[in-house]
Amino acid sequence: MKTLKKFLQAKGYSKTKLDLTATNHFEIKAKINGILGRFIVDTGASNTCVGFDKIEYFELTSKASKIKAAGAGATNMETLISTKNSLEIDTWHYTKLKIVLFDLVHVNEALVAHNALPVDGIIGADVLKKGKAIIDYDQKCIYLK
């Protein structure tokens, strides 16, 4: 019997390691516009997000947005939107990525308070759907096609 890895790789998926944090979140390293960052993988987040403080770091162009962000104990947060970005996760890549920008300070404060490192953003369901993601929780990896 084939292993999950061999089966998915035969179907054109690439495998990427996930890191399990002290807060029991999976983190992934990814590049936005060619610049490396650390992101929480969040199947419950509808959009991929980056903190306001990382706009210049990832070379994002932003504009006003009507989207209100909510999550991790905060609601009705103001956002900006950035379009036409590239995303690379190991060998998997996507262009024309729309990123929601909002204040991630409360998220990072909670992570640091629980002995985890702060993150640059969140990889959301938009990217996971686009990449036909399969998460192997036991092996701590994600497959993207």
C-alpha positions as CSV (number, residue, x, y, z in Angstrom):
1,M,0.0,0.0,0.0
2,K,1.3,3.5,-0.9
3,T,2.0,6.0,1.8
4,L,-0.1,9.2,1.8
5,K,3.1,11.1,0.8
6,K,3.8,8.9,-2.2
7,F,0.1,8.9,-3.2
8,L,-0.2,12.7,-3.1
9,Q,3.1,13.4,-4.7
10,A,2.1,11.2,-7.6
11,K,-1.0,13.4,-7.9
12,G,1.2,16.5,-8.2
13,Y,1.1,17.7,-4.6
14,S,4.1,19.2,-2.8
15,K,4.8,18.6,0.8
16,T,5.8,21.3,3.3
17,K,6.7,20.9,7.0
18,L,4.4,22.5,9.6
19,D,5.8,23.6,13.0
20,L,3.5,23.0,16.0
21,T,3.8,26.0,18.4
22,A,3.5,26.1,22.2
23,T,-0.1,27.4,21.6
24,N,-0.9,24.3,19.6
25,H,-1.1,26.3,16.3
26,F,0.6,25.1,13.1
27,E,3.0,27.6,11.6
28,I,4.5,27.7,8.2
29,K,7.3,29.6,6.5
30,A,6.2,31.3,3.3
31,K,7.4,34.1,1.0
32,I,5.2,37.0,0.1
33,N,6.5,38.9,-2.9
34,G,9.8,36.9,-2.4
35,I,10.2,37.9,1.2
36,L,10.3,35.2,3.9
37,G,7.8,35.3,6.8
38,R,6.2,33.1,9.5
39,F,2.5,32.5,9.3
40,I,-0.2,30.6,11.3
41,V,-2.1,28.1,9.2
42,D,-5.8,28.9,10.0
43,T,-8.5,26.8,8.3
44,G,-11.1,29.0,10.0
45,A,-9.8,32.3,8.6
46,S,-11.5,33.1,5.4
47,N,-8.7,35.2,4.0
48,T,-4.9,35.3,4.2
49,C,-3.9,38.2,6.4
50,V,-0.8,40.2,7.2
51,G,-0.3,42.7,10.0
52,F,-0.2,46.5,9.4
53,D,3.3,46.6,10.7
54,K,4.5,44.3,7.9
55,I,3.2,46.3,4.9
56,E,6.6,47.8,4.0
57,Y,8.5,44.6,4.9
58,F,6.5,42.5,2.4
59,E,6.4,45.4,-0.1
60,L,2.6,45.5,-0.2
61,T,0.6,48.1,-1.9
62,S,-2.6,48.8,0.0
63,K,-5.9,50.5,-0.4
64,A,-9.0,51.1,1.7
65,S,-11.3,48.2,2.4
66,K,-14.9,47.8,3.5
67,I,-14.0,44.4,5.1
68,K,-14.2,44.3,8.9
69,A,-11.9,41.7,10.5
70,A,-12.9,39.6,13.5
71,G,-11.1,36.9,15.4
72,A,-9.0,35.9,18.4
73,G,-11.2,38.0,20.7
74,A,-11.4,41.1,18.6
75,T,-14.2,42.3,16.3
76,N,-15.0,45.0,13.9
77,M,-11.3,45.8,13.1
78,E,-10.5,48.2,10.3
79,T,-8.6,46.6,7.4
80,L,-6.8,47.5,4.2
81,I,-6.5,45.3,1.1
82,S,-3.5,44.4,-1.0
83,T,-3.9,42.7,-4.4
84,K,-1.6,41.2,-7.0
85,N,0.8,39.6,-4.5
86,S,2.8,36.5,-5.0
87,L,3.0,33.7,-2.4
88,E,5.5,30.8,-2.3
89,I,5.3,27.9,0.1
90,D,8.3,25.8,-0.7
91,T,7.9,24.8,-4.4
92,W,4.2,25.7,-4.5
93,H,3.4,29.3,-5.7
94,Y,0.4,31.5,-6.4
95,T,0.2,34.9,-8.0
96,K,-2.5,37.5,-7.8
97,L,-3.0,36.8,-4.1
98,K,-5.3,39.2,-2.3
99,I,-4.2,39.9,1.3
100,V,-6.3,41.5,4.0
101,L,-4.2,43.8,6.2
102,F,-5.2,44.5,9.8
103,D,-3.7,45.0,13.3
104,L,-2.3,41.7,14.5
105,V,-0.9,43.1,17.7
106,H,-3.5,41.3,19.9
107,V,-2.7,38.0,18.1
108,N,1.0,38.4,18.7
109,E,0.6,39.5,22.3
110,A,-1.4,36.3,23.0
111,L,1.2,34.2,21.3
112,V,4.1,35.7,23.2
113,A,2.2,35.5,26.5
114,H,2.0,31.7,25.9
115,N,5.7,31.3,25.0
116,A,5.3,31.3,21.2
117,L,7.0,33.6,18.7
118,P,5.0,36.4,17.0
119,V,3.9,35.8,13.4
120,D,3.8,38.0,10.3
121,G,0.3,36.9,9.3
122,I,-2.2,34.1,8.7
123,I,-2.5,31.7,5.8
124,G,-6.3,31.4,5.4
125,A,-8.8,29.2,3.7
126,D,-8.5,31.2,0.4
127,V,-5.0,29.9,-0.1
128,L,-5.8,26.5,1.3
129,K,-8.7,26.1,-1.1
130,K,-6.6,27.4,-4.0
131,G,-3.8,24.9,-3.2
132,K,-6.3,22.0,-2.6
133,A,-4.6,21.7,0.8
134,I,-4.4,18.4,2.7
135,I,-3.1,18.7,6.2
136,D,-1.5,15.6,7.8
137,Y,-1.8,16.4,11.5
138,D,0.0,13.3,12.6
139,Q,3.1,14.0,10.4
140,K,2.9,17.8,10.9
141,C,2.9,18.7,7.2
142,I,0.7,20.2,4.5
143,Y,0.3,19.1,0.9
144,L,-0.5,21.7,-1.8
145,K,-1.3,21.2,-5.5
